[in-house]
Amino acid sequence: MTTNAQAFTHVIHPTRGRWASELLNLLLRLSVKSRHGWHIDIPKLREKFRQLNRQAPRALADVQRESVDCNGVAAQWLSPKGCRQERVLLYIHGGAFVAYTPDVYAAMVASWCQPLKARALMLDYCLAPEHPYPTALNECLAAYQWLLDQGIKAKDIVIAGDSAGGNLVMATLQHLKASNQPLPSCAVLLSPFLDFTLSGASALGNAPHDPIFNLAFAVGIRGFYAPAEAYSQPSVSPLFGDFSGLPPLLFQVGSTEMLLDDSVRAAALADAAGVPVQLEIWQRLPHVFQMIAALPQARAAAQRIQRFVNDHTDWDG
């Protein structure tokens, strides 16, 4: 199949919030990127994530939060007021496989679920390096099976994730397809980290421009999740996996990210395999900008996510 990138790629130039995003990029360069080096101290990194998480509200208006055990996998239900119990957004968080900010994610994911009248299951998978590959992937598969065992239909499940969580989303989809399991209706991937070999041109070309990551951090963080000999395996680097038969995919990624080409190449492979795919490249926006609720671009991205989900489910009926 001949790939026509223009058919599925949307380069988005935000009309509002440009100065806010530029200020955010500057702040991220000064507070995050400038501190990344070859040595990655996991306890210190996790403390920075905890500080970030403390800035998010624990209680969300009109949203019930409930801890749940999913076949031995820790998770949390987010149930907005008036949601339909059969509609489930399965969210797999990022954090470089080593950290988690549950309150930050809850605020973002709940804002998606409210207009969709859906509830979310946010996984709290075991983190590396204490629990390296394939623990997190196995837990994602176990949690998905748990949803099916609860009577949730695959067509009423949307799976989504960001960064490391985007890796786990794609690896989960490829494993489900290979084992002939029912697939979710569609998938949303925010700046997914799909290539542990860092072979994309943007890994080097965007390194000076990415406001969060540098090459030293990208090279170093991989080893906490998987050994070097596994980097080219599809279950670690889903970019090298089989895209045929996957459900519709939406990618959102910033134009200056080191991970840009992970999304660009994955979208092209999905399109070539006949998978309905949308690739959105947001100009000069940082990694997982969708978390920053104050950004107009984050609200616009959420609306596009909601539209994509409604296009590939019957939830707006």
C-alpha positions as CSV (number, residue, x, y, z in Angstrom):
1,M,0.0,0.0,0.0
2,T,1.3,3.4,-0.9
3,T,1.5,5.8,2.1
4,N,0.2,9.3,1.6
5,A,1.3,11.2,4.6
6,Q,-0.8,14.2,3.8
7,A,-3.9,12.1,4.2
8,F,-3.4,11.5,7.9
9,T,-1.0,14.2,9.1
10,H,-2.3,17.5,10.5
11,V,0.3,20.1,11.4
12,I,-1.4,22.3,14.0
13,H,-0.4,26.0,14.4
14,P,-2.3,27.1,17.5
15,T,-4.0,30.5,17.0
16,R,-4.3,31.1,20.8
17,G,-1.8,30.7,23.7
18,R,1.4,31.1,21.6
19,W,3.1,33.3,24.2
20,A,2.0,31.1,27.1
21,S,3.5,28.0,25.3
22,E,6.8,29.9,24.6
23,L,7.0,30.9,28.3
24,L,6.3,27.3,29.3
25,N,9.1,26.1,27.0
26,L,11.5,28.5,28.6
27,L,10.5,27.5,32.1
28,L,10.9,23.8,31.2
29,R,14.4,24.4,29.8
30,L,15.5,26.2,32.9
31,S,13.8,23.9,35.5
32,V,13.9,20.5,33.8
33,K,16.1,20.1,30.8
34,S,19.1,22.0,32.4
35,R,19.2,19.4,35.2
36,H,19.3,16.3,33.0
37,G,22.7,14.6,32.7
38,W,24.3,11.2,32.1
39,H,23.7,10.2,35.7
40,I,20.0,9.6,36.5
41,D,19.2,9.4,40.2
42,I,15.9,7.6,40.4
43,P,15.0,8.7,44.0
44,K,15.7,12.3,43.1
45,L,13.7,12.0,39.9
46,R,10.8,10.5,41.7
47,E,10.9,13.3,44.2
48,K,10.6,15.8,41.4
49,F,7.5,13.9,40.2
50,R,6.0,14.0,43.7
51,Q,6.5,17.7,43.9
52,L,4.7,18.1,40.6
53,N,1.9,15.9,41.7
54,R,1.4,17.9,44.9
55,Q,0.5,20.9,42.7
56,A,-2.6,19.0,41.3
57,P,-5.9,18.8,43.2
58,R,-6.6,15.5,44.9
59,A,-10.4,16.0,44.7
60,L,-12.0,16.7,41.4
61,A,-15.4,18.3,41.1
62,D,-18.2,15.8,40.2
63,V,-15.7,13.0,39.8
64,Q,-15.5,9.9,42.1
65,R,-12.1,8.3,42.6
66,E,-12.0,4.7,43.7
67,S,-9.0,2.3,44.1
68,V,-9.5,-1.1,42.5
69,D,-7.5,-4.3,42.1
70,C,-7.6,-5.6,38.5
71,N,-6.3,-9.2,38.5
72,G,-3.5,-8.1,40.9
73,V,-2.9,-4.8,39.1
74,A,-3.4,-1.6,41.1
75,A,-5.7,0.9,39.4
76,Q,-8.1,3.7,40.1
77,W,-11.6,4.3,38.7
78,L,-12.5,7.9,37.7
79,S,-16.2,8.2,37.5
80,P,-17.6,11.6,36.5
81,K,-21.1,12.4,37.5
82,G,-23.6,11.0,35.0
83,C,-21.1,8.7,33.3
84,R,-22.2,5.5,31.5
85,Q,-20.7,2.6,33.4
86,E,-20.2,0.5,30.2
87,R,-18.0,3.2,28.6
88,V,-14.3,2.8,29.7
89,L,-11.2,4.8,28.9
90,L,-8.3,2.6,29.9
91,Y,-5.4,5.0,30.6
92,I,-1.7,4.0,30.9
93,H,0.5,6.7,32.3
94,G,3.9,7.9,31.3
95,G,6.8,8.8,33.6
96,A,9.7,7.2,31.8
97,F,8.6,3.8,33.3
98,V,10.0,4.9,36.7
99,A,7.5,7.4,38.1
100,Y,3.8,8.3,38.4
101,T,1.8,11.5,39.1
102,P,-1.7,10.1,39.7
103,D,-3.3,13.4,40.6
104,V,-1.9,15.2,37.5
105,Y,-3.2,12.4,35.3
106,A,-6.6,12.2,37.0
107,A,-7.2,15.9,36.3
108,M,-6.4,15.5,32.6
109,V,-8.2,12.2,32.0
110,A,-11.3,13.2,33.9
111,S,-11.6,16.3,31.8
112,W,-11.7,14.0,28.7
113,C,-14.2,11.7,30.3
114,Q,-16.8,14.2,31.4
115,P,-18.0,15.2,27.9
116,L,-17.7,11.6,26.7
117,K,-19.9,10.5,29.6
118,A,-17.4,7.7,30.2
119,R,-15.4,6.5,33.2
120,A,-11.6,5.9,33.2
121,L,-9.5,3.1,34.6
122,M,-6.1,4.5,35.3
123,L,-3.5,1.8,35.8
124,D,-0.8,2.1,38.5
125,Y,1.5,-0.5,37.1
126,C,4.7,-1.6,38.9
127,L,7.6,0.7,38.1
128,A,11.1,0.1,36.9
129,P,13.9,-0.4,37.9
130,E,12.5,-2.5,40.7
131,H,10.1,-4.1,38.3
132,P,11.7,-4.1,34.8
133,Y,10.3,-5.3,31.5
134,P,8.0,-7.2,31.0
135,T,6.2,-6.5,34.3
136,A,4.4,-3.4,33.2
137,L,3.3,-4.8,29.9
138,N,2.0,-8.0,31.5
139,E,0.1,-5.9,34.0
140,C,-1.5,-3.9,31.1
141,L,-2.6,-7.1,29.5
142,A,-4.0,-8.4,32.8
143,A,-5.9,-5.2,33.4
144,Y,-7.4,-5.3,29.9
145,Q,-8.5,-8.9,30.4
146,W,-10.0,-7.9,33.8
147,L,-12.2,-5.3,32.1
148,L,-13.4,-8.0,29.7
149,D,-14.1,-10.3,32.6
150,Q,-16.2,-7.6,34.2
151,G,-18.5,-7.7,31.2
152,I,-17.2,-4.6,29.5
153,K,-17.3,-5.0,25.7
154,A,-14.1,-4.4,23.8
155,K,-16.0,-2.0,21.5
156,D,-16.7,0.1,24.6
157,I,-13.1,0.4,25.6
158,V,-10.8,3.2,24.4
159,I,-7.1,2.8,25.3
160,A,-4.9,5.8,25.8
161,G,-1.4,6.6,27.1
162,D,1.4,9.1,27.0
163,S,5.2,8.7,26.6
164,A,6.2,5.4,28.3
165,G,2.5,4.7,28.6
166,G,2.1,5.2,24.8
167,N,4.8,2.5,24.4
168,L,2.7,0.2,26.6
169,V,-0.5,1.0,24.7
170,M,1.0,0.1,21.4
171,A,2.7,-3.1,22.8
172,T,-0.6,-4.1,24.4
173,L,-2.5,-3.6,21.1
174,Q,0.1,-5.7,19.2
175,H,0.0,-8.5,21.8
176,L,-3.8,-8.5,21.8
177,K,-3.9,-8.7,18.0
178,A,-1.2,-11.5,17.9
179,S,-3.2,-13.6,20.4
180,N,-6.5,-13.0,18.6
181,Q,-8.0,-11.1,21.5
182,P,-10.8,-8.6,21.0
183,L,-9.4,-5.1,20.4
184,P,-10.6,-1.8,21.9
185,S,-12.5,0.5,19.6
186,C,-9.6,3.0,19.2
187,A,-6.4,4.2,20.8
188,V,-5.0,7.7,21.7
189,L,-1.2,8.1,22.0
190,L,0.4,11.2,23.3
191,S,4.1,11.6,22.4
192,P,4.7,7.8,22.7
193,F,8.2,6.5,23.2
194,L,8.1,3.6,20.7
195,D,11.8,3.2,19.7
196,F,14.3,2.3,22.4
197,T,17.1,2.3,19.7
198,L,16.6,6.0,19.3
199,S,17.0,5.6,15.5
200,G,14.6,8.4,14.5
201,A,16.1,11.5,13.0
202,S,14.4,13.7,15.6
203,A,16.2,12.0,18.4
204,L,19.3,13.9,17.4
205,G,17.9,16.7,15.2
206,N,15.4,17.9,17.9
207,A,17.7,17.4,20.9
208,P,18.7,21.1,21.0
209,H,15.1,22.2,20.6
210,D,13.2,19.8,22.9
211,P,12.4,21.9,26.0
212,I,12.4,18.9,28.4
213,F,14.7,16.1,27.2
214,N,18.3,15.8,26.0
215,L,20.2,12.9,24.5
216,A,21.9,11.9,27.7
217,F,18.6,11.4,29.5
218,A,17.0,9.5,26.6
219,V,20.0,7.2,26.4
220,G,20.2,6.7,30.1
221,I,16.6,6.1,31.1
222,R,16.1,3.2,28.7
223,G,18.3,0.9,30.8
224,F,16.1,1.1,33.9
225,Y,13.2,-0.6,32.0
226,A,14.9,-3.1,29.7
227,P,18.4,-4.4,28.9
228,A,20.2,-3.2,25.8
229,E,19.9,-6.5,24.0
230,A,16.0,-6.1,24.1
231,Y,15.9,-2.6,22.6
232,S,15.0,-3.8,19.1
233,Q,12.4,-6.3,20.3
234,P,8.8,-5.2,19.3
235,S,7.5,-5.7,22.8
236,V,10.1,-3.1,24.0
237,S,10.1,-1.0,20.9
238,P,6.6,-1.4,19.4
239,L,7.7,0.7,16.3
240,F,9.3,-2.6,15.1
241,G,6.1,-4.6,15.7
242,D,3.2,-5.6,13.4
243,F,0.7,-2.8,12.8
244,S,-1.8,-4.7,10.7
245,G,-5.3,-5.1,12.1
246,L,-4.9,-2.6,14.8
247,P,-7.8,-0.3,15.7
248,P,-7.9,3.4,14.7
249,L,-5.0,5.4,16.1
250,L,-4.6,9.1,17.1
251,F,-1.2,10.4,17.7
252,Q,-0.5,13.9,19.2
253,V,3.1,15.1,19.4
254,G,5.0,18.3,19.6
255,S,7.0,19.5,16.6
256,T,10.2,20.1,18.6
257,E,10.2,16.8,20.6
258,M,13.0,14.3,20.4
259,L,10.2,11.7,20.2
260,L,8.6,13.3,17.1
261,D,9.7,10.6,14.7
262,D,8.4,7.8,16.9
263,S,4.9,9.1,16.1
264,V,5.6,10.0,12.5
265,R,7.0,6.6,11.6
266,A,4.4,4.7,13.6
267,A,1.6,6.6,11.9
268,A,3.1,5.9,8.5
269,L,3.5,2.2,9.3
270,A,-0.1,2.0,10.5
271,D,-1.4,3.8,7.4
272,A,0.6,1.4,5.2
273,A,-1.0,-1.5,7.0
274,G,-4.5,-0.2,6.3
275,V,-5.1,1.1,9.8
276,P,-7.2,4.3,10.1
277,V,-4.7,6.8,11.6
278,Q,-4.5,10.5,12.5
279,L,-1.2,12.2,13.2
280,E,-1.3,15.7,14.8
281,I,2.0,17.6,15.0
282,W,1.5,20.6,17.4
283,Q,3.9,23.4,16.6
284,R,6.5,24.2,19.3
285,L,4.6,22.5,22.1
286,P,6.4,20.3,24.7
287,H,6.2,16.7,25.6
288,V,2.6,15.8,26.8
289,F,1.5,19.4,26.8
290,Q,-2.0,18.1,27.2
291,M,-1.4,17.9,31.0
292,I,-1.1,21.7,31.3
293,A,-4.8,22.6,31.7
294,A,-4.1,26.3,31.6
295,L,-2.8,26.1,28.0
296,P,-5.5,26.9,25.4
297,Q,-3.7,24.3,23.2
298,A,-4.3,21.6,25.8
299,R,-8.0,22.3,25.7
300,A,-8.0,22.3,21.9
301,A,-6.2,18.9,22.0
302,A,-8.7,17.5,24.4
303,Q,-11.5,18.5,22.1
304,R,-9.8,16.8,19.2
305,I,-9.3,13.6,21.3
306,Q,-13.0,13.7,22.2
307,R,-14.0,14.1,18.5
308,F,-11.7,11.2,17.5
309,V,-13.2,8.9,20.2
310,N,-16.8,9.8,19.2
311,D,-15.9,9.1,15.5
312,H,-14.8,5.6,16.4
313,T,-17.4,4.6,19.0
314,D,-21.1,5.0,19.3
315,W,-20.7,7.0,22.5
316,D,-22.2,10.2,21.0
317,G,-25.4,8.3,20.2
